[in-house]
Structure formats: structure tokens, C-alpha cells
């Protein structure tokens, strides 16, 4: 046995205490579910095959952010060194909602391609307006907003009798729909259930279906904070844009076409109507409602102007 000088013993004791503290801090800092790498890209669908259950995106642009010294984020899509990415689709609805040539934003888990966990169809009348109007998978993994100023928040509830490591089968999902800055609908959905919100007076609507999913096991009794993959869920989301969305701002304020002026006024006018929430597995018809007072007034002005021109 090696004799340790007396003056070394206090130093060794301090080193041991420091090592224990570092180990404890590491335990606290590591979350219960370690996040697998998520890669978000944008590009055109080159092929989508129901036979192989895969989709290929050509000329993909990868999403990433750079942060300044003040913490401001500059997030953009930039070209990758790959000409194409292929992965399995998250839901069979992809073969109905998407087709070859569509521009999509998609997120894969565990690396680039191989397993798509989210696919959203990019929609917008101009290149700098890129919104999503159809989506399959986990909407929380993509940065692109939904068309019509809609947004979604979801919290999945675990079935604690069906857990593996850091995740459990989700028994339900609490889905919140926001219109702009307002929360307009909240529904707890079980797997396979859906609901539609169409409470705005602009012809728009959003339908959300919770297909299936996972929830973190953290809240389950006896959870030991096992490190593992993040919880991923499968939703199908479709959005009907507001009436006249594609015509908004295509001309200056001094509009020269009366029919276009009416479209602009109608599309810019929204009112908070009823809750507009409909249960079911398919979207309900959008609300037509009566014309807003502003539109009726505009029609009167245009009719008067037309009659004067004929004189």
C-alpha cells in the first residue's frame, strides 16, 4: 500500500468533492429526454411514392440560425451540399395532400432525410410570402407559419401504462388554435379525432386531426428521468385561406379596377363571430355570412360612380 503524504490528503479531498459536484450538476443539466438531431429543409418534391412510402426533395435548402452578440437571431434557408434527400413520410395523408412539383418545408429526425417527421406544403402568392396550408406530422418542428395568421399549440398526455424510456404513447392531445394574437379554440383530441375552427368572417378555416403520438414520460409516477429521444406526434392540418388572399396588395391603394377594390375590402375585413368550432373527421363548410357593412358601403359607392360615368 502506497503511503500518501499528509499535505496531499486535503488536496485529494477537495478534488473528490469538486468531482462529485460536477457530476451532480451534469445530472441536473441533462433533460429527461435528450433531443435527437432535427434537420429542416425546403425544396420541391421530386418524387412521392405510396408504394415505398417515401418522398424525395430535390435541391434542398437547410434552415439554420445565426445569433449576434445581442442575441438577435438571423434565420434563413441556405443551399446544402446534397442534390436530393429521401425519407419515409409521417402519414399516408401525404399522398393525398402533396404531389410532385409542390414546394414543401420538411423536418427529418436523426439527420438529413431518411425519416420525415413533418411535411408542410408551402403556399403564397409571392416568393417572399411562404406559408403552410397543408401539413402532416408534428407541426412544432417547422418554422414556417400557417396561412391566414393561424397558429397551433399542442400538449400531449401520456398513457403511463405504455411507456418506453423517455416517451409514452399519447392518450390524447390538448390542441389550441390561435388567430393572430388571440386564442380562439381549445380542444382535447383523442387519437383519430379532429375539429374545425371557422369563426372568422373571412371565409377561412383550419382543421386539425390528431392521428397518434407520443408524450414525455416525465409526469408518470416512478419516472426516473431516463435519457432518450424526444416525443414526436402525427397531426394532419389543412387551412382554407381567407377570401381574396392571393389578391391582397397586388396593386397600390389607388386601385383602378372596381372589382379588385371590392376583393381587397372583403379580404381585409374580419370579424370575431361565434366560436366556429366543429367536431368531426372532415372540414365543415366555411361560413359565408352576410356582407360586412364596409363592403356594402363600397358597393354603393361603386354603383353610384358607375351611374355617373354613364351620364
N, C-alpha and C positions, 0 to 999 in steps of 0.2 A: 504494500500500500504506500502511495506517494504522500509524503508529508507536505502540507501546504503552509507556507509562511503565514504568520498571524496577520501581517499587514495586507495580505491578498484576500483574506476571507471577507472583510467588509465590502471590498470591490466586487467580489463574486456575488455577494448577496444583493447588491444594488443592480447588477446586471440581470440577475434572475428575476427580480421584482419588475424591472423595466420590460423584460421579455413577456412576462405574464400580462402586464398592462397592454402591451401592443397586441397580444393575442385577443384580449377581451375587446379592444377597440375594433379589431377586424371582424369579430363576431357581430358587433353592433352595426357596423357599417354595411355588411353584406345583407341585401334584402332577401326575403324568404324565397322569392322566385327570381333567379338570375335571368336576365334578358338575352335571348338568342339574337344574333345579328339580324336586323331587318334592313332590306335594301329596297328603296322606292325608285321606280323608273317611269319614264313616259315615252311613248312611241306608238307606231302604227301596228295593228295586228297583221302579221304576215300570214299566219295560218291558225285556224282554231278547229280542232278535231274532236268530235264526240266519241269516235272510235278509240282514240288513245287517251282521251280525257286531258288533252294538253292544249296550250296556247303559246304561240311564238310571237314575240315582239321584235320588230326589226329596227335597226338604228336607234337603240335605246339611249335616253338621256338620264343620268342618275341625279337624284335630288340630294342636295347637301347644303350645309350652312357654315358660314364663317362668322366669327364673333370678333368685334372690335374691342379695344381696351375698355370701352364704356359698357360693354355687354350687349351692344346692339347686334342683332343677327342679320346677316345678308344671305338669304336662302334662294338658291337657283337650281335649275336643271342644267347639267353640263354633259357633253358627249362622253361616252365610255369607250374603252378600247375593245369592245365587242361589237360585232355586226348584228348579232341577234341573241335573244335569251328565250329559252323554252322551259316551261314548267307546267305542272298539273293545275287545273282550275279548282277553286274552292267550292263551287256549287254547280250542279247541272244547269241551273238557270242561265249560266253564262252563254250557253249555246243558243238560247233564245234572244237574249238581250244584246249580244255582240256579234259582229260579223267581220270578215276580212276587210281591211282598209280603215276600220274605225280607229280613231286616236284614243288611247286609254292611258290612265295612270294606274300602276300596279305595284304591289309590295310583295316581296318574297321573304321567306324566313330561313335563316341558316346560311344565307349567301345570296348571290345574284341568280335569279331564275330557279329552276328545279321545282320549287313549291310555292305557287302563288297563294297568298292568304287573302288578298284583296284585289279586285279589278274594278275600276270605275271608268265609265265612258265619258270622255271629255266633250263638253258641249259649250258653244258660244258663237255668236255671230261674227266675232273678230278674233284675230290671233292672240291679242293681249287679254281676252276675256275667256278664261278657261275654267269652266265649272263642271260639276259632275251631275248628270241627270239619271244615270242608271248605275247600280253598284251591286256586286256580290262579294261576300266575305266580311272582313272586320273593318268597318269604316273608320275606326280610330287609328288605323295605321297609315292613312294617306293624308297629305297636307292640303289637297285641293278641296275648296268649299263646294257645297251643293248649289245648284242654280236656284234663283228665286230668294236668295238670302235665308235659306233654311239651314239648320244645323242640328246635329243629333248628339245626345249623351246617353250612355248606357252603362248600367251596373248589373253584372250577372250574379245570381245567387247560387251557392254551391249545394249540391246534394252530397252531404258529408258521408253518406254510405258508399259513394262511388268516387273515391279519391286515389290518385297515384302520384306520389311525390308531392310536388308543389301545386298541382292542379286537381280539380274535381270536375265531374260532369255538372253542367249548369242545369238547375231545376227550372229556372226562369230568368228573364232579363227585364229590368226596370228601364224602359226607354222614355227619354224626354225629348220632345220636339221644340225647337226654338225658331221663332220667326224674327229675324233681326236680333234685337237685344231682349226680346220678350219670350218667356216660356209659355207656350200655348197649349201643350198637351203632354200628358204623362200616363203611360200605360204599362202595367206589368204583363209581360207576354210569356206564355209557356211555349216550349218548342213546337213549331208549326203554326203558331198563332200570328195574326197580323192586324194592323189597324191603319186607317187613313185619316189624315187631317186635311180638311179643305175649308177652313173657317175664314179665309181671306176673300174679299170681294174682288179678286182679280183673275179668277179662273184657274189659279194654281192649286196644286195639291201635292202631298207627299205620302207615300205608302211604305210602311216598314213591316217586314216579316222576319221574325226570329226563327231561323231554321233549327239551329242547335248551337251548343257552345261549351265553353269551359269557364270555370271560376277559380280564383285562388283558394287554396286550402287553409289560408291563414286564420280564417274565422271559425274553423271547425274545432270542436273540442279535442284536445290531445294532439293538436298540430305542433310539430317540433321545429317549424321553420325550415323545412327541407329545401335545399337549393335545387332549382330546376327550371324548365322552360316557362315562359310567360303564358298566361291564359289567352287563347285565341277563340273567337266566336264567328259564326256564319250568319249573316243577315242578307236579305235581298231588299234593296231600296230603289224605288222609282219615283221620280219627281216630274210633275207636269209643270212647265214654266208658266209664268204669268202671261196673260193675253198680250200680244204685241211685243213680246220681249225682244224679238230679233229686229224690230223697227226702232227701238228706243235710241235716240241720239244719233241717228244716221244722217240727220240734217241739222242745221243751225236752228236757233229759236225763231228766226223769221221763215217759217215753213211756207212753201209755195203751193203745196198740194193740200186742199181741204181734207181729203180722206185720210191723209197721213197725220194731220193735226188731230183728228178725232182719235186715231190709234194711240198717239202719244199721250193724250189726256187720259184715255181709258187705262192705259198700262201704268201710268204714274199714280192713279187713284186707287188706294187700298183702304179698306175699312175693316175694323175688327167686328166680325159678325158673331155668330154662335160659336160654340166650341168646335164644331165641324169635325168631330171625331167619329169615325165609322169603324166598327169591328168587321172582320171578315178576312178572307184569303185573297180577294181581288179588289183593286181600287174601285171606289164608288164614283159615280158620275160627278164631275166638278160642278160647283154652284154657278148658275147663270145669274140669278138675282135680277134686280131691276137696275137700270142705268143710274149711275150717280148723278146728283144734281148738277155737278160741274160739267158732265158730258152733255146732259140735256140742254144746259145753257149754251154750250159750244155749238150744238146742233142748230139751236135757234139763231145764233149769230151768223152761222154759215148760210142758213136758209135765207136770212134777211139780206145778206151780202149778195147771194145769188140772184135774188129777185131784183135788186137794184141794178145789177150788171145787165139784166135783160131789158131794162127800160131804155 
